[in-house]
Amino acid sequence: MEPELRVKSAAAFKSDDSSVVTLPFGHCIVHEKWRGQNFIEGLRKEFQVHYKEDMDFLDFQPSSQDIIALLSESDIAQGEDNVRKKLARLYKLSIKNPSKNVQPTAIYHTTELTKPYFYSIQTLCVLDFSIPIIPIDRLDQIPQLLDRFKVATKLKNPFKSGRPSGLMADTEILSALMTVPRLNQNIARKLLDRFGTVKAVIGAKEADLAQVVGPKSAKRVHEFFNRRIR
């Protein structure tokens, strides 16, 4: 039987006023609503899994520094206001205790139903909350993705500008830029190395982008994101 963890009262884990639990390496908190889902079996191969019932906006916590919301079909079907509220609560939790350097992330479940809304939700995540968004095609990809967050906690952060520890180099994070037509991983990485965050890339002037990736790629990036920013 999977072990239970009541986040606010478990003596085995140190918590503070931020409500973000300090976890031992290899432990993951999962919201109770995901109990029994097929991907949990895979998750238990990578983590010792604990369940919680409060904070329904927080779906996974694979380390002491990472809090993750899964934007599911159900979330998207309820509309952008519902997604905004979920992201806002995740963001507020991340800034309650800056000393812990908590990083919020959104996982976007891409299906035929949710695919048309990805770009608007991506813009919402990046521009309104500076939250990275990682699209996945299947829920069974969650264990491998969360394991990357776990492993990243053991890596030194080579970036000094508030970027997620060790993860910005991963293809999943770079995909936030690679949704631009004909923009490959090498170009996306150059942009992130120069501007630091996806939000900064989206907000950059076309001329500044051109200095990094050339005029053609700069034009594609600038037009792609700005046509979706109202």
N, C-alpha and C positions, 0 to 999 in steps of 0.2 A: 504493500500500500504506500502511496506517495505521502511524504511527510507534510504536515500542515504547518503554516506559519501565520499567525495573526500579527500583522505588521506593527501595530501600535502597542502590543503587550508582550511580544516574544522577548524573553530575557536573554536568549542566546545571541541576539543581534543588537548592536548599539545603534540607537536612533537619536535624533535631536529635533529641535523645533521645525526643521525643514521638512519633516515627514518623509525624507528619503533615507531608507535603511542602509546602514553600513553592512555590506555583505562580504563573507569570505570568498576567496577565489573559487570559482566553480559552482556557485549557488546562483539560482535565478528565481525571482519572484514573478508569478504569473497570475493574472486576474482570474478569479473563480469562474467567470463565464466561459473560459477556454478549457476547463476541465473536461476530459473525455474526447476532445478533438483528436483526429488522427495524428496531427503533427506533434502532439505531446509525447508520444512514444519516442520519436526521434530526438526531441529536446532532452528527454531523460537520459539519453546516451551521452550527452555533452555536459549536463548540469544535474545537480541535486535540485529538484523543483519544489517550490513552496507556493501555496496559494493564498490569496488575500481577497477580501470582498469589498473593501472601501476603495475610494478613488477610482471610479469606473473609467476614467479617461486614461489611466495608466495601465497599459496592457502587459508590459514586460519590463523588468529591471534585471539585466544580465550582469551588472556590476554596480559598485557603489557610485560610479560616475555617470552611468547611462540610464536614462528613463525613456521609454519608447511607447508611442501610441500607434496602434494598428488602425489604419483607416480602411475599414471593411466595406463590403457591399452595403451592409445595413447603414453604416455611418453616411456613406455618400448618398444613398437613397433618401435619407432624411433631410438633405439639402445643405447648402454651403453654410448657412447660419449654424447648423449643428456641428459641422466640421470646425468652424471658427471657434466655437465655444470650447470644443475639446482641445484644440491646439492652444488656446489662451490659458486654459487650466494647466496644461503641461508646461507651458512657458513660465507661468507664475511659480509653479513648483520648482522649476530649475533655478530661479533667481532668489529664492527665499534665503538661501545660505550660500553666497558666492564663494566662500572659502573652500567649499567642497568641490567646486569646479564641475558641477553637474551639467551634463550635455543632453538636451532633449533631441529626439529623432522621431520622424514619422515614417512608418512603413505603409506603402500604398498598394493595396491588393488590386491588381489590374485584371479586370474581366471585361466581357463584352458590355456589361452594364456600366462599369466605372470608367472605361477607357476614354469616353468623350469628355470627361470632367478633369482629367489629369492635369492639363496645362493650367487651368484656373486654380486648382488646388495647390499646384506647385508654386505658382506666383504668390498665393496666400501664405504658404509656409515660409517662403524665402523672404519676401518683402515685408510682411507684417510681423513675423515672429523670428526670423533668422533661424529657422529650424530646417535642417537637411531633410529631404524626402527621398526615400529609396523605394522604387517600384519593384514588385515581385509578381510573377505570374501565378504562382501556386503557394498555398499556405504551407506545404511541406518544405518550402525553402527557408522557413523561419528558423529552424534549429541551426542550420549552417550559418545563417546571417548573424544570429545572436552569439554563436561561438566566435565569430570574428570580433565582436565587441569585447567578449571576454578576453581573448588573446591580446587585443590592443591595450588592455590595462597593464600588461607586462612590458609594453614597449615605451621607450622614451619618446616624448612628443618633439618632433623636429621643428615644429612651427611655434611661433611666439605670438600669434595674433588671435588667440581664442578659437582656433580651428580644432575639430575633434581629434583626440589623441590617436594617431596612427591610422585613422580610418579614411582620411581624405584622399589617400592614394588608391583606395579600393575602387574597382570599376563601378560598384553599386552607387557610390557617392558621386563619381564623375558622371554618372548617367543623368544627373540633373542638368548638366550642360549638353550631354550627347544626344538629347532629344532634338537639338537643333539639326535640321537636315544637312547631311554631308559634313558634320563636325565630328572628327574622330577623337579617339582617346588622347592622342598626343597633343592635339590642339587644345582640348579641354584641360589637360594637365598644365599646359603653358599658361592658360588664363588663370587657373587657380593658384599657380605658383606666383603669378604677378599680382593678382588682386586679393588673394587671401580667402575669399568666401564667394559663394554663388551669388549672394545678394549684391556684393560689390561689382561682380561682373555684369549683372543685370542693370545696375545703375550707372555703369561706366558710359562715357561718351564714345561715339563711334571712332573718333580720331584716336582716343587712348587705346581702344581695342586694337586698332590697326597697327599701332606701334609694336604690339606683341605678336599678332597672328597674321598681319597683312590685311589689305583693304577688302578683299573678297570675303574672307571668313568674318572679318569685323562687321561687314554689312549684313551678312546672314544672321549673326548673333544679335546685333542691335535690332534689326527689324523683327526677328522672331519673338523676342521677349517684349518689345515695346508695343507691338500690336495687341498684346494681351493685357497690358497694364492700362487700366482706365482711370 
